Amino acid sequence: MELLNPKDVRISAEAGATPCLVGAQCGECGAVVFPRLPVCPKCKKRDGMTEVEIGRTAKLYSHTIARFAPTGFRAPFFQVFVDLPEGPRIFSLVGDDCPAESGVLEDGMEMRLVVEPLADTDEMRAIHTYKYVPAACADERRGDAQDA
Amino acid sequence: MRDVAVIGVGARPTGRLADCGLKELAYPAIWNALDDAGVGVDDLDVAYVGNSIAGLLTGQEGIRGQVVLQHSGISGIPVINVENACASGATAFRGAWLEVASGAADVALAVGVEKMFVDDSARTISALSGVSELELSQMGMQFTTSYAIHPKINLKARMDEYGWTLEDFAKPAVKNSYNGSLNPLAQHRKPRTIEEVVQSRVVVDPLTLLMCSSISDGAGAAILCSADMAKRFTSKDTIRVASCVLRSGHYKLRDYDGPDTATLCAQAAYEEAGVGPEDLDAIELHDAMAPSELMLYERLGLCGPGDGPRLIDDELTTLNGRVPVNPSGGLCSRGHPVGATGLLQIAELVTQMRGEAGDRQIEKRPKVTLAQNQGGLLMGQDSAVYSTTILTT
């Protein structure tokens, strides 16, 4: 599978394993960042950042529906910020099976990480990245996968 | 550091200028500034040329400044190319200011130019996304989106916390559309009502089309010289650069609760100029989306948290209010040719301070003015570039 940024996403081949993001944690002050950085942005300590698996779940911080798209993307589509339990607040797209309609997302809702094509367009179909979907939606997906 | 004066400015009408490439756009702005200053090309010691996305959109990736200036008859002098996202123009101005302030140059030219109308607007949107850190733009993050949901703005949270409404978001756009209707240089010259703004097409919820600055072709220029030399070139009032502050964004973790970088930048500019927000007679600020003007009121120290809409309700920031904001029409009406905007702001303020603004002239000629320009988006929840310049007569 071709990943947009292979260093940022980890997909385990083990059965039942869920994908996660790869961030970095400062050994000095404990700050967690995503994507990884070589220097802690908080305490500025160098070379004390170690890799951590993060972001399997998240809480929706803010969301909108973009009605126009840059090249390779298809509007309307959700654009969101999510809060990871480990600390980072990051930008994300939302999984394709979640229709970009008002009322579908609500700030504060529980989200789960999925890995899927960047966009359902010729340019982007082969490139995979992390996205988030509402937890209920993720459970449904997993059920479908088990049925299959 | 020496005192620096702005002795000439030039701007050209912004809009969809199909027959103009970068060179054709910049030429009239540059020559208007030279003529305005009474400066000849041989008097110039150095030039800074700001541009953001012409590399991607026109293919002229390198030496844009030299190309543009040679077309205008300027060659031989040092030319510095400046890319700093939507604050490229302000950054070019700062470079020219620093050359003169330091004594390295006596007369400097600053130019900002941008060509945004191309064959396909999706290309322009993509190019604009490219002034965000790659990890954001690759994921399809757009600038308009950031002005709705970015943690430093989050309009929904503003609505919840301060009771701001869609009508409040529309107020700066309405005010600025009136100013723009009086400005022959503006891209959009139709005065709008709250209803029109709120009911226009949704671009990125909750932002509507008329709350957003639009794609634009344009150029602005300024001539700066040592203040003690100003009268050699022009008999017009000497306009002094009281401060010119450039800052970059910080990596902010989620628990960051300190001041916004725009606030820090403005505070530094006030301190250096020896003035405060209460001394300002006019402001040009970066209303890339209308609600951001409301937030910038707070960040420039004009009001407390959440009080932005009241400044417009009380007509404090209208054309003849206590401190008019965006007399040019701002980014939403004058247009936002991104790399030109910082210099269009300076050009407007100088024109107002000299009493040369025609129909949009502020009745009480401003003596202390402020230009605020910003751009780019970083991971770590902050914009990349912030600029605040204070001018005084």
Interface residues (C-beta under 8 A of the other chain):
Chain A: L4 N5 D8 A31 V33 P35 L37 P41 K42 Y61 S62 H63 T64 I65 A66 R67 F68 A69 P70 T71 G72 F73 F77 Q79 V80 F81 D83 G87 P88 R89 F91 S92 L93 S102 D107 L118 A119 T129
Chain B: A122 R123 I125 S126 S129 E135 L136 S137 Q138 M139 G140 M141 Q142 T144 T145 A148 I149 H150 P151 N154 K156 A157 R201 V202 V203 V204 D205 P206 H250 Y251 L253 R254 M379 G380 Q381
